[in-house]
Every structure is written in structure tokens, then in C-alpha cells.
Amino acid sequence: EFRRVLFRSPLSLIGVMLALLAWRSTLNVFSMIGLIMLMGLVTKNAILLVDFANRALKEGASVPEALLQAGQIRMRPIIMTTAAMVFGMLPLALALNDGGELQAPMGRAIIGGVITSTLLTLVVVPVLWSYLVGPKFSPARESPPAPADGSGAAIAAP
């Protein structure tokens, strides 16, 4: 399960690079510190989603039902965490104080990365999880349905 969650971390790189490009910032030590911080947040979001879906699957839900439940219940905490990070890093990204332009790339990298990784986590993670888990819980592996005549006896294959 650990490896399934960790490959979501590169999703944040897209946002970091786009944000640094849009703000015309450099990839420096501060933006790399922001990237490390971002990896922890992205991994936490993916773990929240996947863990809840796994629990729903163990309770007997199908793969689509588990994903629907996980998305509906876990989306709010993920969005709230993203909003808190964006608004918390906004003063740093705007570089309003003296010497703030040195640390501004860290805030810009975090804001860009957290926005794109949240959007991609809510879309890409469920799709990849359904592909990885789906074959284990496919309808073909479930027990065959009872006969329609009501006899309760299964027909043996020759």
C-alpha cells in the first residue's frame, strides 16, 4: 500500500514548476524546501483517500462504491487542508516584507504544488487505485449466482 501512495508525489512537481514559471521565480534552496514540505502533504492526502476506500472495500462495498464514499467523505478535509496551506503561504509568496523576495519561491512553490496536486489527487488517485485494486475484487471472482428456478442446486460444469 505504501508504494501505491508514494507514486502520487510527482503529481505535485507539475504545479511547482508551473507556479515558479508563472511567477518568474527560480528553483532555489527555499523552493526545494517547499517541495519537500509539499511531498508530505500530498502523501497525506492520498493516504486519506486510499485508506478510507480500503476500509469501505473491506466492509463489503464494491470498488466504485468505495471510491464514491471515499471521495464524498474525504474531499472536504482535503480541500480544507489545501485552502489552509494556500492562505498560509500567500503572505510568503507575495514577499511583502523586507527580504521576503528571497523566501518567496518557497511560498510560490507550495501554493502551485498544493493546488495542482490536490486536483490531481482527487482525480488520478481514485482512477489508479481502481486499476490496482479492481482485478482483486472483480465480479468474476465472486460466487456464482443461484439458479433462477429456485432449486438451490448449482449446475456442475462437465
C-alpha positions as CSV (number, residue, x, y, z in Angstrom):
1,E,0.0,0.0,0.0
2,F,2.9,2.3,0.7
3,R,4.3,2.2,-2.8
4,R,0.8,2.9,-4.2
5,V,0.6,6.1,-2.3
6,L,4.2,7.3,-2.9
7,F,3.9,7.4,-6.7
8,R,1.4,10.2,-6.3
9,S,4.1,12.6,-5.1
10,P,5.4,13.5,-8.6
11,L,1.9,15.0,-9.2
12,S,2.9,18.0,-7.2
13,L,6.0,18.6,-9.3
14,I,3.8,19.8,-12.2
15,G,2.3,22.6,-10.0
16,V,5.6,23.6,-8.5
17,M,7.2,24.1,-11.9
18,L,4.2,25.9,-13.4
19,A,3.9,28.2,-10.4
20,L,7.6,29.0,-10.4
21,L,7.4,29.6,-14.2
22,A,4.3,31.8,-13.8
23,W,5.8,33.9,-11.0
24,R,9.2,34.0,-12.8
25,S,10.8,32.6,-9.7
26,T,13.9,30.4,-9.6
27,L,14.3,26.9,-8.4
28,N,16.5,27.6,-5.3
29,V,17.1,26.2,-1.9
30,F,13.9,27.7,-0.5
31,S,11.7,26.3,-3.3
32,M,13.3,22.9,-2.7
33,I,12.4,23.1,1.0
34,G,8.8,23.9,-0.1
35,L,8.9,20.9,-2.4
36,I,9.9,18.6,0.5
37,M,7.1,20.1,2.6
38,L,4.7,19.6,-0.2
39,M,5.6,15.9,-0.6
40,G,4.4,15.2,2.9
41,L,1.1,16.9,2.3
42,V,0.4,15.2,-1.0
43,T,1.2,11.8,0.5
44,K,-1.1,12.5,3.4
45,N,-4.0,13.4,1.1
46,A,-3.5,10.3,-0.9
47,I,-3.3,8.2,2.2
48,L,-6.6,9.7,3.5
49,L,-8.4,8.8,0.3
50,V,-6.9,5.3,-0.2
51,D,-7.3,4.3,3.4
52,F,-10.9,5.2,3.5
53,A,-11.6,3.4,0.2
54,N,-9.8,0.3,1.5
55,R,-11.9,0.3,4.7
56,A,-15.1,0.6,2.7
57,L,-13.9,-2.2,0.4
58,K,-13.3,-4.5,3.5
59,E,-16.8,-3.7,4.7
60,G,-18.2,-5.2,1.6
61,A,-18.6,-2.2,-0.8
62,S,-17.7,-2.6,-4.4
63,V,-14.8,-0.7,-5.9
64,P,-17.0,2.1,-7.4
65,E,-19.0,2.4,-4.2
66,A,-15.8,2.5,-2.1
67,L,-14.4,5.3,-4.3
68,L,-17.6,7.2,-4.2
69,Q,-17.8,7.0,-0.4
70,A,-14.1,8.0,0.0
71,G,-14.5,10.9,-2.4
72,Q,-17.6,12.2,-0.7
73,I,-16.4,11.9,2.8
74,R,-12.7,12.7,2.5
75,M,-12.9,15.5,-0.1
76,R,-13.8,18.2,2.5
77,P,-10.8,17.6,4.8
78,I,-8.5,17.5,1.7
79,I,-9.9,20.8,0.4
80,M,-9.7,22.4,3.8
81,T,-6.1,21.4,4.2
82,T,-5.3,22.8,0.7
83,A,-7.1,26.1,1.5
84,A,-5.2,26.4,4.8
85,M,-1.9,25.9,3.0
86,V,-2.6,28.3,0.2
87,F,-3.8,31.1,2.5
88,G,-1.0,30.4,5.0
89,M,1.7,30.6,2.2
90,L,0.1,33.7,0.5
91,P,2.0,36.3,2.6
92,L,5.2,34.5,2.0
93,A,4.6,34.2,-1.7
94,L,3.7,37.9,-2.1
95,A,7.0,38.9,-0.5
96,L,5.5,41.8,1.4
97,N,8.3,42.3,4.0
98,D,11.9,43.3,3.7
99,G,14.0,40.5,2.3
100,G,10.8,38.5,1.5
101,E,11.8,38.0,-2.1
102,L,14.5,35.6,-1.0
103,Q,11.9,33.2,0.6
104,A,9.1,33.9,-1.8
105,P,9.9,31.0,-4.1
106,M,9.1,28.6,-1.3
107,G,5.6,30.0,-0.8
108,R,5.0,30.1,-4.6
109,A,6.2,26.5,-5.0
110,I,3.9,25.3,-2.2
111,I,0.9,27.2,-3.5
112,G,1.3,25.9,-7.0
113,G,2.1,22.4,-6.0
114,V,-0.6,22.0,-3.4
115,I,-3.4,23.3,-5.8
116,T,-2.4,21.0,-8.7
117,S,-1.7,18.0,-6.5
118,T,-5.0,18.3,-4.7
119,L,-6.9,18.4,-8.0
120,L,-4.9,15.6,-9.4
121,T,-5.1,13.6,-6.2
122,L,-8.9,13.8,-6.2
123,V,-8.9,12.6,-9.9
124,V,-5.8,10.5,-10.6
125,V,-5.5,8.6,-7.3
126,P,-9.0,7.1,-7.4
127,V,-8.5,6.0,-11.0
128,L,-5.2,4.4,-10.4
129,W,-6.5,2.8,-7.2
130,S,-9.4,1.3,-9.0
131,Y,-7.0,-0.2,-11.6
132,L,-4.7,-1.6,-8.9
133,V,-7.5,-3.0,-6.7
134,G,-10.1,-3.7,-9.3
135,P,-8.9,-7.1,-10.5
136,K,-8.8,-8.5,-7.0
137,F,-12.5,-7.6,-6.4
138,S,-13.9,-8.2,-9.9
139,P,-17.4,-9.8,-10.2
140,A,-15.8,-12.8,-11.9
141,R,-14.2,-13.8,-8.7
142,E,-17.4,-13.6,-6.6
143,S,-19.6,-16.7,-6.1
144,P,-21.8,-17.6,-9.0
145,P,-25.5,-16.6,-8.7
146,A,-28.1,-19.0,-7.6
147,P,-30.2,-20.8,-10.3
148,A,-33.3,-19.0,-11.5
149,D,-35.6,-22.0,-10.9
150,G,-35.2,-21.7,-7.1
151,S,-33.9,-25.2,-6.6
152,G,-30.8,-24.0,-5.0
153,A,-28.7,-26.7,-6.7
154,A,-25.8,-25.4,-8.8
155,I,-25.1,-27.0,-12.2
156,A,-21.7,-28.6,-12.3
157,A,-19.5,-27.9,-15.3
158,P,-18.5,-31.1,-17.2
